[in-house]
């Protein structure tokens, strides 16, 4: 099965990497002509980190992420600590993986670099989706046939029928 993913953000890149690692043929289409630094810092809970570790991203994450030791919530009027949650080694012992703070761009780069060449197609944009009896059709220009299609605004039931993805250049 060949799967099309629309969107090269963290979700799309993670999905592409995970599906590729299971042996499925994947193509990811991103409308931007290059990935750029956008966003701010993210907190990655141990649950998320465990999944990224399973994708082989443990060392790249360790090289750029920060391991906070605790999270404190304070009262704004007098700066009194309302509660404190231990993270760091305590979190790793309890949940089996560290808690990380990381810039969104750093995580996106780690994911992008882990995906084999030829899977991510920059400068391609999903313009429209048309449903037909036995396939899906997007936009005007024909691309390969896909068995499934994943996107933020275009969920498609997973069926064994072929789907035709048509994509236009972002220009």
HELIX and SHEET records of a PDB file:
HELIX    1   1 UNK A   10  UNK A   21  1                                  12    
HELIX    2   2 UNK A   46  UNK A   54  1                                   9    
HELIX    3   3 UNK A   58  UNK A   64  1                                   7    
HELIX    4   4 UNK A   88  UNK A   95  1                                   8    
HELIX    5   5 UNK A  104  UNK A  114  1                                  11    
SHEET    1   A 4 UNK A 120  UNK A 122  0                                        
SHEET    2   A 4 UNK A  25  UNK A  30  1                                        
SHEET    3   A 4 UNK A   2  UNK A   6  1                                        
SHEET    4   A 4 UNK A 148  UNK A 151  1                                        
SHEET    1   B 2 UNK A  41  UNK A  44  0                                        
SHEET    2   B 2 UNK A 100  UNK A 103 -1                                        
SHEET    1   C 2 UNK A  70  UNK A  74  0                                        
SHEET    2   C 2 UNK A  81  UNK A  86 -1                                        
SHEET    1   D 2 UNK A 124  UNK A 125  0                                        
SHEET    2   D 2 UNK A 168  UNK A 169 -1                                        
SHEET    1   E 2 UNK A 129  UNK A 131  0                                        
SHEET    2   E 2 UNK A 136  UNK A 138 -1                                        
SHEET    1   F 2 UNK A 142  UNK A 146  0                                        
SHEET    2   F 2 UNK A 163  UNK A 166 -1                                        
END                                                                             
